[in-house]
Amino acid sequence: MTTRRDRIAAALNEALRPSALDVVDESALHHGHAGASPAGETHFRVAVTAAVFAGRPRVARHRMVTEALAAEFAGGLHALAIDARAPGE
């Protein structure tokens, strides 16, 4: 059984080919908040460094990340904090 964390990492690796990627499940920090599930796997933080972000504004970078994770949002991912950078930033 794959975790949502693993699926997020796989989707971002495939879509963005990052040079660095960190995916953290922060669901336990949001227990009892809107959108939180007792089962967890609803709130995540990603830090991704990828060449495809070079020259793009922050909104475009975030859009690229959320588009790559559309299936996860449709399947219960509630919140995602994003740090998206180009190499050297």
N, C-alpha and C positions, 0 to 999 in steps of 0.2 A: 504494500500500500504506500503510495507516495503522499507526502505531506504537501500542503499548500505552499510552504516555503520552497520545497524542491521544484514544484511546478512553476512558481514565480521565477526562480533562478533559471530554469530551463527555457522559459519563454523569453526572458530578457537576453540570455546568451544567444539564442537563435536570432532574435530580431535585431539586436544592437551590436553583437560581437564585441562586448566590452573588454577593456584591458584590466579592469578591476570591478568587482561586484561583491556587495555585502547585503544580505537579506536578513532582517531581524524580525522575528515575531514578537510584537509588543502587545499582544492580545491580553495578557495577564494584567497589564497596566490599566486596561480599560474595562475591567470586570464591572458589570452593572451599568455601563454607559449605553447610550443609544447605539444600536447596531451590533453590540457585543453579543456573542453567543456563548452559552455555558461551555460548549465544546471547544471554544477558542478558534484560532486561525482566522480572525476577522480584521485585525489591525496590524499592519506591517510598516517597516521603515526600510527603504532601499538607498544605498549609496552606489552609484554607477558612474564609471568613467569610460567614455567611449569616443572614438574619433568621429563618429557620425554627429556628435553634438557640436563640433567646431563651427564657429560662426553663427550658431543658432541662438535665439533668445531663450530665456528660461521657460517661457510659456510653451514654446515649440518643443523643447526638450521634455518637459513634463507630459505634453500631449503624446509624444512618441512612446514614452514609458507606459502611460495608461492605455494607449491603443494596443500595445503588445500584450497587455494584461486584461483585455476585454472579457475573455472567457472566465477569468477569475472573478472579476467584478460581477459578472452575470451569475456566478456560482456561489456568491456569499461574501466575497472580499468587501469589507465595508469602508476601510480607511487605509490610505497609503501616504506616508511621508516620503518625499523624494528629494534626494540630493543628486543632481545630474550634472556632471562636469566633462569637459573635453580634456584630453591629456595635457598636462602642464598647467592646469588651472588650480 
